[in-house]
């Protein structure tokens, strides 16, 4: 024979399993990575005492202004992220909560992940060189380009590498700097044909760019909405889909002409 429970007691008994699950979730690691604005680097400058871009086989211009590639800094692959950390990061504009597998390949060791990221960077550099030389109508046989940027992996610096090569070889085509003397930042992958691709983490990269003095940010057009969501004051967002777009927009900025915006 079953006894009848009072309503408050019944509700309490039903709530206990839920509370137990919530308590367990609060201490259990979750499949997320937390990212913050990372470092930036001027591809027209030096990195650890070495030029980021070294060109031989063609005259190289002295450049002004800066072209800063941007990064995000994510928690290490095996860092355990709890519910409290996720909740705190979720409501901060300088933090992003990302699915772990979108940042780090599943089932890979830290060494394998590092090797993959460096491989992506090398491939990105090769594409950047090819895109820049094609844009300028120059042969890779006559011009050699070496790119150096330590401690950075992944493909997202491709666009900025290409722009740096174009600026060092040709500037704005009229004797001036492609940057117009500004601090220009940006992000985006690039193909040998000059197509610019999305990279992720743009809302954090704009913050890193503004922190380091940029007033213009070149953003893959597909990521304009993400960039606008947390755009720092004083940072102009310029959407691009190709290397040619980026070059044209930078020249227009220098001339005071109309430039697309997000």
SVG drawing of the C-alpha trace seen along z (x, -y; Angstrom):
<svg xmlns="http://www.w3.org/2000/svg" viewBox="-2 -62 70 64">
<polyline fill="none" stroke="black" stroke-width="0.4" points="0.0,0.0 1.4,-3.4 1.1,-6.4 0.3,-9.8 3.0,-12.5 2.2,-16.1 2.8,-18.5 5.8,-20.2 7.5,-16.9 6.7,-15.5 8.3,-18.6 11.3,-18.3 11.8,-14.7 11.5,-15.5 14.0,-18.3 16.7,-16.3 17.8,-14.5 17.9,-17.8 19.9,-19.4 22.3,-16.5 22.8,-16.8 23.5,-20.5 26.0,-19.9 27.8,-17.3 27.8,-19.6 29.3,-22.4 32.4,-20.4 32.6,-18.2 34.8,-19.4 32.9,-20.7 33.9,-20.3 34.7,-24.0 37.7,-26.2 37.9,-29.8 39.7,-32.3 40.8,-35.9 42.4,-38.6 46.0,-37.5 49.1,-39.2 49.5,-41.2 52.5,-41.5 53.5,-44.0 54.4,-42.0 56.3,-45.1 58.5,-45.0 60.7,-42.5 60.0,-39.5 62.7,-38.5 65.3,-40.5 64.5,-39.1 62.4,-40.8 59.0,-39.2 59.2,-39.5 62.5,-39.2 62.5,-39.7 65.4,-39.1 65.5,-39.4 63.7,-42.7 64.0,-46.2 62.3,-46.6 60.7,-49.9 61.1,-51.4 57.6,-51.3 55.8,-53.4 52.8,-52.6 52.0,-49.1 50.2,-46.0 49.4,-44.0 48.2,-40.4 46.1,-39.4 45.6,-36.3 43.5,-34.8 44.9,-33.1 43.0,-29.9 43.2,-27.7 45.5,-24.7 44.1,-21.6 43.9,-19.6 42.8,-22.4 39.6,-21.4 36.9,-24.0 34.1,-24.0 30.6,-25.4 31.6,-28.4 34.3,-29.4 32.0,-29.0 29.3,-31.1 31.7,-33.9 33.2,-34.0 29.8,-34.0 28.9,-37.4 32.3,-39.1 33.0,-40.8 36.7,-40.0 36.1,-36.3 34.7,-33.7 33.4,-30.3 34.2,-27.9 33.5,-24.2 36.7,-22.4 36.7,-20.5 36.4,-23.7 39.8,-24.8 41.6,-21.5 41.2,-18.3 39.7,-15.5 42.0,-12.7 45.3,-14.5 48.2,-15.0 49.5,-18.5 52.5,-17.8 50.3,-16.7 48.2,-19.8 51.3,-22.1 52.6,-20.3 49.3,-20.7 49.1,-24.5 52.7,-25.1 51.9,-23.1 48.9,-25.4 51.0,-28.4 53.6,-27.2 50.9,-26.5 49.4,-29.9 52.7,-31.6 53.2,-29.8 49.7,-30.8 50.3,-34.4 53.5,-34.7 51.8,-33.2 48.8,-35.5 50.9,-38.7 53.2,-37.9 50.2,-37.0 48.5,-40.3 51.6,-42.2 52.1,-40.2 55.6,-39.0 57.2,-35.6 58.1,-33.5 61.2,-32.4 62.7,-35.9 61.5,-37.0 62.1,-35.1 60.2,-35.8 60.9,-34.4 58.4,-34.8 59.3,-34.5 57.0,-34.7 57.8,-32.7 55.3,-31.2 52.3,-31.7 50.4,-28.8 47.3,-28.5 46.4,-30.0 44.8,-33.3 47.7,-35.6 47.6,-34.9 45.9,-38.1 48.3,-40.3 51.4,-38.5 50.2,-39.1 49.6,-42.8 53.0,-43.1 54.7,-41.7 52.7,-44.0 53.6,-47.0 57.3,-46.2 57.4,-45.7 54.9,-48.2 53.3,-50.3 50.2,-52.0 51.6,-52.1 52.1,-55.8 55.2,-56.1 53.3,-56.0 52.7,-53.4 49.8,-51.0 49.0,-51.7 48.8,-55.4 51.0,-55.7 48.2,-54.2 48.2,-51.2 46.1,-48.7 45.2,-45.3 43.2,-42.4 42.8,-38.7 41.8,-36.2 43.1,-33.1 44.2,-33.4 44.4,-31.1 47.1,-31.4 44.5,-33.1 43.9,-35.8 40.6,-34.7 40.1,-35.7 38.5,-33.2 36.9,-33.4 38.9,-32.4 36.9,-32.7 37.6,-34.7 37.1,-38.0 35.4,-39.7 38.5,-39.1 40.9,-40.0 39.4,-43.5 39.9,-44.1 43.6,-43.0 44.0,-45.3 42.5,-48.4 44.6,-47.7 47.7,-47.8 46.9,-51.0 45.0,-50.0 42.4,-52.4 41.5,-50.1 40.6,-46.4 40.3,-44.3 37.8,-41.6 36.6,-38.7 33.2,-39.9 31.4,-36.8 32.5,-37.7 31.2,-41.3 28.4,-40.6 30.7,-39.0 33.2,-41.9 30.4,-44.5 29.1,-42.7 32.0,-44.0 33.7,-46.6 35.9,-48.8 35.3,-52.6 37.5,-54.2 38.1,-51.0 37.0,-51.1 35.9,-47.7 36.6,-47.2 35.1,-44.0 37.2,-42.1 36.7,-39.0 39.9,-39.1 43.5,-40.5 42.5,-42.9 39.6,-44.2 42.0,-44.8 44.5,-46.7 41.8,-48.8 40.3,-49.7 43.6,-50.7 44.4,-52.9 41.0,-54.5 41.6,-55.3 44.8,-57.0 43.1,-59.0 40.1,-59.9 37.8,-58.1 34.7,-56.0 35.5,-52.7 33.2,-49.8 32.3,-49.2 30.7,-46.4"/>
</svg>
